[in-house]
């Protein structure tokens, strides 16, 4: 493909995506395909000869799009948002066009230094303590990881390395293998599955501690777990606090957990994957009170900040802890000596190679500005509150817990089975998409404002679809109840006739 064909192909692709976004409301949220649909129609082997780009666009429309779940539909209310914007798409195009692998400063100076700049910008927007930033006098700094899952695992591996090194220094006779067997990580039973998975991948026991009635991990519960494990000869090593749990968007009190972790010299990692974006709005920063006591903090701009996946922003108080854990030298990786404020990011992550992800963060921050991003967050929260008000107008439903950020959980008052039936029927019809959660042992439906395109009309469209299905279920139940009454009446008449 020459440059002229590339231009034509690229323009066609951009037009296609722009048209797709403009017309996304015309599509069902969920696809109507069965497992294996694409495998059955695709050729068994890769093409031997080059194919025309126009055929690729045609096949994309005819074979790929029918199998897509439309995450950016204003009627997609499942999980949490996945970020996307034209600003981010352009940033990705620029990054892919350059195609650099920025594992060291010399491998692409702009790749490293733009990451330093944008992570400092972003940390300041969130109101993080200065010691987490690359521009502080200390050894802290920010790095873009692939996901919050990856950041949690990085934190675990660094905490593990740090405590083993310390214990071996204080007690040279100890065996590092014996130490590692005794290390324990702690989090809430409301944590994301990726947190528990980090324990499996990092070969560390992960205790899921019982949360309170509002889904929060409290300080007294954490201290009790520490003391129990120490009494058994185990070693507390790592704690993951949740700012915005997956199920109900609950916030662990860092101001309770932090002092305990500091007292026991345990690494505290903050997972704010979804809700962290809200801290760019000053009115929500009280929810991270105590963050200065943490060792690492992570959130996903690729969730709620209109940045396309993957872009997970992680900050640490001491970058030297990462370097000591991940530094592996080879002669071909020798680099020029940079100042301490320019990190060698290959020591701050698990992979060696890294994409120029800072470009899309840079384009989004510049196109939207802090003001535009705050407006986006506040609008989503306002729309979620509007949905909650609509649900509360129908006395068949209960909203619980209280809505948090862009999430509203609700259920039928009649019970779990009816609520589950409602969700199953809505999913089958594909007009709106939500997923289930659990609150105080009850089955609830999670409704999240996800798409940057969502407006008040979309919220009311989704609520009307929910209400229509609820009406059908209610009428069916009344019909069944009436039939049962008729049957009982007939049986009673029959018994009366027999008794005569």
Secondary structure, 3 states (H helix, E strand, C coil): CCHHHHHHHHHHHHHHHHHHHHCHHHCCCCCCCCCCHHHHHCCCCCCCCCCCHHHHHHHHHHHHHHHCCCCCCCCECCCCCCCCCHHHHHHHHHHHHHCCCCCCCCCCHHHHHHHHHHHHHHHHHHCCCHHHCCCCCCCCEEEEECCHHHHHHHHHHHHHHHHHHHHHHHCCCCCHHHHHHHEEEEEECCCCHHHHHHHHHCCCEEEEECCCCCCCCCHHHHHHHHHHHHHCCCEEEEEEEEECCCCCCCECCHHHHHHHHHHCCCEEEEECCCHHHHHHCHHHHHHHCCHHHCCEEEEEHHHHCCCCCCCEEEEECCHHHHHHHHCCCCHHHCCCCCCCCCCCHHHCCCCCCCCCCHHHHHHHHHHHHHHHHHHHHHHHHHHHHHHHHHHHCCCCEEECCCCECCEEEEEECCCHHHHHHHHHHHHHHCCCECEEEEECCEEEEEEECCCCCCCHHHHHHHHHHHHHHHHHHHHHHHHHHHHHHHHHHHHHHHHHHHHC
